[in-house]
């Protein structure tokens, strides 16, 4: 069996900056980002709303390197926030913040997005985790993107961590995705038969002034327009480092497994986008607690069973990637629940959304 290439990793996380007294989101007035840039350079940046800080790792050669970077980045942002008498949390939405109250970062890029998308952009007060997996051959990368689309609902279900929106328990395990649906060019990616077709699509959108650059395609999964990576964008922001690294490990292993199949002149089935959308909805609504469709069997199956089948599917590449320990944490998530289930449990016990925020901020620093 051929040895796998190195599947490099890059992780982006979006953090909530919170007032320790009100437990509401709080503008950091760029002080955290400016302070972080002195240490982290381009690894930290402001987001559209001033209460959000985005961090990104350097290119990591393996899951161990990526974990060290995420721990360092989380620790440094917590330290800088503390200097401003602020605290940090990780979840796909804030339990009770109102988007109307959140100031917008003074940056031409964000002004342009607001001008084009209006309240759809202003209300986009959400927090995600994105994972880049390096793939040097972009033609192969596109084929892997087409095939990996099937697994997006499984991965997404594990990451669900946004059950609240503006003080309401929404009934969804991930309401973040419903908020983001208002944007154009979001959701599951289109199928492209070849790289030329994909690049022609990007070029057409730019040429016709639909977008000014190809990064404004905000799909759940994309072949990055500028980097040689497949970027998974579907996940909610995780509570803990351990959950982030678990989900990143699953993502990397899915890409590695599909690549190995490609080496052996095999490929995973391509299913209709309309069918995969059904599973994505179920993941958003129920997380890991409901059922999804097994398209091979043509019937409903418990989501947890499908996730266990996914672990079996990727098992033969996990040790080569060195991520067995992180992958095994999936069993803990299946046992104790996702971030959404844990947030809901705090709410049901206390009936106090400030206690939910306390839980989010406490979990953020676990393992640091």
Order of alpha helices (4+ residues) and beta strands (2+ residues): beta-alpha-beta-beta-alpha-beta-alpha-alpha-beta-alpha-alpha-beta-beta-alpha-beta-alpha-beta-beta-beta-alpha-alpha-beta-beta-alpha-alpha-alpha-alpha
